[in-house]
């Protein structure tokens, strides 16, 4: 039971951060893109989302054992 609580505490910041990144990406996509100003920001957001998601998916595929 204690191990479950520790695991949930470790995952929550990552999940919250991922949700925040996705919200930012959604907000950015709603803005008009004048002269491709936000292309680099969108690329950086996509890269960061991928970086954060990768360990989460690897843990899921491995059965969540750590």
Secondary structure as UniProt FT lines:
FT   HELIX           2..30
FT   HELIX           34..36
FT   TURN            37..38
FT   HELIX           39..61
FT   TURN            62..63
//
